Amino acid sequence: MKTGFSRTVPSHILAFSALFFAWSLPLRAEDPGAAQQSHVVGRPAAVVNNDPIFQSELDQEAEPFLDRYKKTAPEEEQTREKFASLKQEVLDRLIEEKLLLQEAKRKQLRVTKAEVERGMEQFKEPFSAGPDGQPRGPKDIEEEFHKQLEKEGLTLEQFRDRVEEQIMKVRLIETEVKAKVQMPPDDQVRKFFDKIRQKIAGQPVQSANKEEENDLIQISKYLERMTGEQYRLRHILIRSPKTDPVQKRAEARKSLEGIAQKINGGEDFAFMAKKHSEDPISAARGGDLGFVALGDLGLPEIDAVLKKLGEGRMSGVIGTEIGFHLIKLVEKKAPHPLEYEEVKDDLKNYIAQKTFTQRLEAYLKGLRGKASIKINPID
């Protein structure tokens, strides 16, 4: 059985880094000509083998990270030094991007037109649904996609070149790193499983290093929840965060109380979820959240109700930081022992991905070691 525990491990451990490098960037072009047309001007923040990364490029790349940090970090931590550190991390990533592209070109890696077209279709996927989660038609997808190109200052041809370069970098990483990573043998997986089981039991575990210790803690916590009680829920949400005015929160609660009254009067919960819930993903499934463990939703008010709710029963209105909820407990699964066969495949993938990440870091370090890189002070 697939546990999906890998989703809980930090992204720097489990992310397929090739895709991180290739597909997570904005739609700007790499080549200097396109860069100039996208208003990428000014002094270089760094020069990589005579190829500049302009300060304006760095500012544009760093902006979403800095904005997110400003919104989430305590004000006293928002120092000039911290912002400079964040920009340095982004610059390091841009340098690695540049090195990968240069190496791919040096090795004369080729990309077909069909591959570029498929890559462009992948970039369009985020535009396939509107803000309400409802699917868009092909014409609307193209319209939103071209709006984004215009926003980024790119022509379609420049974007096509960008996609080709990204595929070249993926191909380089696949051939030079990923292809050389093998799935771990069963005895290695079994030893790792035994460490996890010891950690869950509260026994001392000898870890190879601090990083492995942290990984064991996180995986063990997740698997402990997954083998504990599981609750299959249906859910109706009326959004009204705690920052809303009191009157607006009261209206949201009253609206959900009216929905609850109709369900108690005989209306189907799933039907009412589809009609009224403001969580579009679960609403499309009649409010079905699948099986969750306590803590998975990150809403302690719901956890407190779940502990007391009987199978087939619906809760009263539950207020949380994001709004008001009705939940229906469809099914409860009893705790069960952690079995090796249940998690073996996930653990194999985890170890292989971990190895891949380490090899990729080493490969990038090697490229940096052979390169001529000049970094100017961060603005």
C-alpha positions as CSV (number, residue, x, y, z in Angstrom):
1,M,0.0,0.0,0.0
2,K,1.3,3.5,-0.9
3,T,1.5,5.7,2.1
4,G,2.5,8.9,0.3
5,F,4.7,9.7,3.3
6,S,7.2,11.3,0.9
7,R,5.0,14.4,0.6
8,T,5.7,15.2,4.3
9,V,9.5,15.2,3.9
10,P,11.2,18.6,3.1
11,S,11.2,19.5,-0.5
12,H,15.0,19.9,-0.7
13,I,15.3,16.2,0.1
14,L,12.6,14.7,-2.1
15,A,12.1,17.1,-4.9
16,F,13.1,15.9,-8.3
17,S,15.7,18.7,-8.6
18,A,15.9,18.5,-12.3
19,L,12.3,19.6,-12.6
20,F,12.9,22.2,-9.9
21,F,15.6,23.7,-12.1
22,A,13.7,23.3,-15.3
23,W,10.1,24.2,-14.6
24,S,9.9,26.3,-11.5
25,L,11.3,29.5,-13.0
26,P,9.4,32.5,-14.5
27,L,8.9,32.6,-18.2
28,R,11.8,35.0,-18.9
29,A,14.4,34.1,-21.5
30,E,18.0,33.2,-20.8
31,D,19.9,34.7,-23.7
32,P,21.2,38.3,-23.5
33,G,19.2,39.5,-26.5
34,A,15.9,38.4,-25.1
35,A,17.0,39.7,-21.7
36,Q,17.5,43.1,-23.1
37,Q,14.1,43.0,-24.7
38,S,12.6,42.1,-21.3
39,H,14.2,45.2,-19.7
40,V,16.9,43.1,-18.0
41,V,19.6,45.9,-17.9
42,G,22.1,47.4,-15.5
43,R,25.2,46.1,-13.9
44,P,25.9,42.4,-13.6
45,A,25.2,40.8,-10.2
46,A,27.5,38.0,-11.3
47,V,29.4,36.9,-14.4
48,V,29.6,33.1,-15.1
49,N,32.2,32.2,-17.7
50,N,31.9,35.7,-19.3
51,D,28.0,35.3,-19.3
52,P,26.4,38.0,-17.1
53,I,23.5,37.7,-14.7
54,F,22.2,41.2,-14.5
55,Q,21.2,42.8,-11.2
56,S,17.7,43.4,-12.6
57,E,17.4,39.7,-13.4
58,L,18.3,38.9,-9.8
59,D,15.8,41.5,-8.4
60,Q,13.0,40.1,-10.6
61,E,13.8,36.5,-9.5
62,A,14.1,37.4,-5.8
63,E,11.0,39.5,-5.6
64,P,8.4,36.7,-4.9
65,F,10.7,35.2,-2.3
66,L,11.2,38.5,-0.5
67,D,7.5,39.3,-0.7
68,R,6.6,35.9,0.9
69,Y,9.2,36.5,3.6
70,K,7.8,39.9,4.4
71,K,4.3,38.5,4.8
72,T,5.3,35.6,7.0
73,A,8.4,36.5,9.1
74,P,8.2,38.4,12.3
75,E,9.0,42.1,11.7
76,E,12.1,42.0,14.0
77,E,13.6,39.3,11.7
78,Q,13.2,41.4,8.6
79,T,16.7,42.8,8.5
80,R,18.8,44.1,5.7
81,E,21.2,41.2,6.3
82,K,18.4,38.6,6.0
83,F,17.1,40.1,2.7
84,A,20.7,40.1,1.4
85,S,21.0,36.4,2.4
86,L,17.8,35.5,0.6
87,K,18.9,37.3,-2.5
88,Q,22.3,35.5,-2.3
89,E,20.4,32.1,-2.3
90,V,18.5,33.2,-5.4
91,L,21.7,34.3,-7.1
92,D,23.4,31.0,-6.3
93,R,20.4,29.2,-8.0
94,L,20.7,31.5,-11.1
95,I,24.5,30.7,-11.3
96,E,23.7,27.0,-11.2
97,E,21.1,27.5,-13.9
98,K,23.7,29.3,-16.0
99,L,26.3,26.6,-15.5
100,L,23.8,23.8,-16.4
101,L,22.8,25.6,-19.6
102,Q,26.5,26.2,-20.6
103,E,27.4,22.6,-20.0
104,A,24.4,21.3,-21.9
105,K,25.5,23.5,-24.9
106,R,29.1,22.4,-24.6
107,K,27.9,18.7,-24.8
108,Q,25.7,19.7,-27.8
109,L,22.5,18.3,-26.3
110,R,19.7,18.5,-28.8
111,V,16.0,19.0,-28.3
112,T,13.4,18.2,-31.0
113,K,10.6,20.6,-32.0
114,A,8.0,18.0,-30.7
115,E,9.7,18.0,-27.3
116,V,9.6,21.8,-27.2
117,E,5.9,21.8,-28.0
118,R,5.2,19.2,-25.3
119,G,7.2,21.4,-22.9
120,M,5.1,24.4,-23.8
121,E,1.9,22.5,-23.1
122,Q,3.2,21.7,-19.6
123,F,3.7,25.4,-18.9
124,K,0.1,26.0,-19.9
125,E,-1.2,23.5,-17.3
126,P,-1.4,26.1,-14.5
127,F,-3.8,28.1,-16.6
128,S,-6.2,25.2,-17.1
129,A,-8.4,26.2,-14.2
130,G,-9.7,29.6,-13.1
131,P,-9.4,31.2,-9.6
132,D,-12.5,29.3,-8.6
133,G,-11.0,25.9,-9.5
134,Q,-13.3,25.4,-12.5
135,P,-11.7,24.1,-15.7
136,R,-11.1,26.6,-18.5
137,G,-11.7,25.9,-22.2
138,P,-8.8,25.7,-24.7
139,K,-9.4,29.3,-26.0
140,D,-9.4,30.7,-22.4
141,I,-6.2,28.8,-21.5
142,E,-4.4,30.3,-24.6
143,E,-5.7,33.7,-23.7
144,E,-4.4,33.5,-20.1
145,F,-1.1,32.0,-21.3
146,H,-0.5,34.9,-23.7
147,K,-1.4,37.4,-21.0
148,Q,1.3,35.9,-18.8
149,L,3.8,36.1,-21.7
150,E,3.0,39.7,-22.2
151,K,3.3,40.3,-18.4
152,E,6.8,38.7,-18.5
153,G,7.8,40.8,-21.6
154,L,8.3,37.8,-23.8
155,T,7.3,37.0,-27.4
156,L,6.1,33.5,-28.2
157,E,9.4,32.8,-30.0
158,Q,11.5,33.9,-27.0
159,F,9.4,31.7,-24.7
160,R,9.9,28.7,-27.1
161,D,13.7,29.3,-26.8
162,R,13.4,29.4,-23.1
163,V,11.5,26.0,-23.0
164,E,14.2,24.5,-25.2
165,E,16.9,25.6,-22.9
166,Q,15.0,24.2,-19.9
167,I,14.7,20.9,-21.5
168,M,18.4,20.8,-22.3
169,K,19.1,21.3,-18.6
170,V,16.8,18.5,-17.6
171,R,18.4,16.2,-20.2
172,L,21.9,17.1,-18.9
173,I,20.9,16.2,-15.3
174,E,19.1,13.0,-16.4
175,T,22.2,11.8,-18.3
176,E,24.9,13.0,-15.9
177,V,23.2,12.4,-12.6
178,K,19.8,10.6,-12.5
179,A,20.8,7.8,-14.9
180,K,23.6,6.8,-12.5
181,V,21.4,6.5,-9.4
182,Q,20.2,3.0,-8.8
183,M,17.4,1.8,-6.6
184,P,18.7,0.8,-3.1
185,P,19.1,-3.0,-2.3
186,D,16.5,-4.5,0.0
187,D,18.9,-4.8,3.0
188,Q,19.5,-1.1,2.9
189,V,15.8,-0.4,2.8
190,R,15.2,-2.8,5.7
191,K,17.8,-1.2,7.9
192,F,16.3,2.2,7.3
193,F,12.8,0.8,8.1
194,D,14.2,-0.7,11.4
195,K,15.5,2.7,12.4
196,I,12.1,4.3,11.7
197,R,10.4,1.6,13.8
198,Q,12.9,2.2,16.7
199,K,12.3,5.9,16.5
200,I,8.5,5.5,16.7
201,A,9.0,3.2,19.7
202,G,11.1,5.9,21.4
203,Q,14.2,3.8,21.3
204,P,17.7,5.4,20.7
205,V,18.7,5.3,17.1
206,Q,22.3,5.6,15.7
207,S,22.0,8.0,12.8
208,A,24.7,8.5,10.2
209,N,24.5,12.3,10.6
210,K,22.3,15.1,11.8
211,E,20.5,15.3,8.4
212,E,19.5,11.6,8.6
213,E,18.4,12.2,12.2
214,N,16.1,15.0,11.1
215,D,14.7,12.9,8.3
216,L,14.0,10.0,10.6
217,I,12.1,12.3,13.0
218,Q,9.9,13.6,10.3
219,I,9.2,10.3,8.6
220,S,8.6,8.6,11.9
221,K,6.1,11.2,13.0
222,Y,4.2,10.9,9.7
223,L,4.1,7.1,9.7
224,E,3.1,7.1,13.4
225,R,0.0,9.2,12.4
226,M,-0.7,7.0,9.3
227,T,-0.8,3.9,11.4
228,G,-2.9,5.5,14.1
229,E,-6.6,6.2,13.8
230,Q,-7.7,7.4,10.4
231,Y,-10.9,9.3,9.7
232,R,-12.7,9.6,6.3
233,L,-14.4,12.9,6.2
234,R,-16.8,15.0,4.2
235,H,-16.5,18.7,4.7
236,I,-18.3,22.0,3.9
237,L,-16.4,25.2,4.3
238,I,-17.7,28.8,4.4
239,R,-14.6,31.0,4.2
240,S,-14.2,33.9,6.7
241,P,-10.8,34.3,8.2
242,K,-10.4,35.5,11.8
243,T,-9.1,38.8,10.3
244,D,-12.6,39.5,8.9
245,P,-14.9,42.0,10.8
246,V,-17.0,40.5,13.5
247,Q,-20.2,41.0,11.5
248,K,-18.9,39.2,8.5
249,R,-17.8,36.3,10.6
250,A,-21.2,36.2,12.2
251,E,-22.9,36.1,8.7
252,A,-20.6,33.3,7.6
253,R,-21.5,31.2,10.7
254,K,-25.2,31.9,10.2
255,S,-25.0,30.8,6.5
256,L,-23.4,27.5,7.5
257,E,-26.0,27.0,10.3
258,G,-28.7,27.3,7.6
259,I,-26.9,24.6,5.5
260,A,-26.6,22.3,8.6
261,Q,-30.3,22.8,9.3
262,K,-31.2,21.6,5.7
263,I,-29.0,18.6,6.1
264,N,-30.6,17.7,9.4
265,G,-33.9,18.1,7.6
266,G,-33.0,15.4,5.0
267,E,-30.8,17.1,2.4
268,D,-27.8,15.0,1.3
269,F,-24.4,16.2,2.8
270,A,-22.5,15.6,-0.5
271,F,-25.1,17.5,-2.5
272,M,-24.9,20.4,-0.2
273,A,-21.1,20.4,-0.2
274,K,-21.1,20.5,-4.0
275,K,-23.5,23.4,-3.9
276,H,-22.2,25.5,-1.1
277,S,-18.7,24.6,0.0
278,E,-16.0,27.2,-0.7
279,D,-13.3,24.6,-0.8
280,P,-13.5,24.0,-4.6
281,I,-11.3,20.9,-4.7
282,S,-13.3,18.9,-2.1
283,A,-16.6,20.5,-3.1
284,A,-16.2,18.9,-6.6
285,R,-16.1,15.5,-4.8
286,G,-19.1,16.1,-2.6
287,G,-16.9,17.4,0.2
288,D,-14.8,14.2,0.4
289,L,-11.4,14.8,2.0
290,G,-10.5,11.1,2.0
291,F,-8.8,9.6,5.0
292,V,-6.9,11.9,7.3
293,A,-5.1,11.5,10.7
294,L,-5.3,13.9,13.6
295,G,-3.1,16.9,12.7
296,D,-3.2,16.5,9.0
297,L,-5.6,19.3,8.4
298,G,-3.7,21.7,10.6
299,L,-6.9,22.8,12.3
300,P,-6.9,21.8,15.9
301,E,-10.6,22.8,16.4
302,I,-11.6,20.1,13.9
303,D,-9.3,17.5,15.6
304,A,-11.0,18.2,18.9
305,V,-14.4,17.4,17.4
306,L,-13.2,14.4,15.4
307,K,-12.1,12.6,18.6
308,K,-15.7,12.6,19.9
309,L,-17.7,12.3,16.7
310,G,-19.3,8.9,15.9
311,E,-19.3,7.3,12.5
312,G,-22.1,8.6,10.2
313,R,-22.6,11.6,12.4
314,M,-22.3,15.3,11.4
315,S,-20.7,17.9,13.6
316,G,-22.1,21.3,14.6
317,V,-20.5,24.4,13.1
318,I,-16.8,24.6,13.8
319,G,-15.0,27.9,13.7
320,T,-11.3,28.0,12.7
321,E,-8.8,30.6,11.6
322,I,-9.9,30.2,8.0
323,G,-13.7,30.2,8.4
324,F,-16.5,27.8,9.5
325,H,-16.8,24.1,8.8
326,L,-19.3,21.2,8.9
327,I,-17.7,17.8,8.9
328,K,-19.3,14.4,8.6
329,L,-17.4,11.3,9.8
330,V,-17.9,8.7,7.0
331,E,-15.6,6.0,8.4
332,K,-13.1,5.4,11.1
333,K,-10.1,3.1,10.7
334,A,-8.5,1.6,13.9
335,P,-4.8,1.8,14.5
336,H,-2.6,-0.9,13.0
337,P,1.1,-1.9,13.3
338,L,3.6,-0.5,10.9
339,E,4.5,-3.2,8.4
340,Y,7.5,-3.3,6.1
341,E,5.6,-4.3,3.0
342,E,3.3,-1.3,3.5
343,V,6.1,1.3,3.2
344,K,8.8,-0.6,1.3
345,D,8.3,1.0,-2.1
346,D,8.0,4.5,-0.6
347,L,11.2,4.0,1.4
348,K,13.1,2.8,-1.7
349,N,12.0,5.9,-3.6
350,Y,13.0,8.1,-0.7
351,I,16.5,6.7,-0.5
352,A,16.9,6.9,-4.3
353,Q,15.7,10.5,-4.4
354,K,18.0,11.3,-1.4
355,T,21.0,9.8,-3.3
356,F,20.0,11.7,-6.4
357,T,19.9,15.0,-4.5
358,Q,23.3,14.4,-3.0
359,R,24.8,13.5,-6.4
360,L,23.2,16.6,-8.1
361,E,24.7,18.8,-5.4
362,A,28.1,17.2,-6.0
363,Y,27.7,17.6,-9.8
364,L,26.8,21.3,-9.4
365,K,29.7,21.8,-7.1
366,G,32.0,20.3,-9.8
367,L,30.7,22.7,-12.4
368,R,31.2,25.6,-10.1
369,G,34.8,24.4,-9.4
370,K,35.7,24.5,-13.1
371,A,34.0,27.8,-13.9
372,S,35.1,31.4,-13.8
373,I,32.6,33.1,-11.6
374,K,32.7,36.7,-10.5
375,I,30.1,37.8,-7.9
376,N,29.5,41.5,-7.2
377,P,28.2,42.8,-3.9
378,I,24.4,42.2,-3.4
379,D,22.3,45.4,-3.7
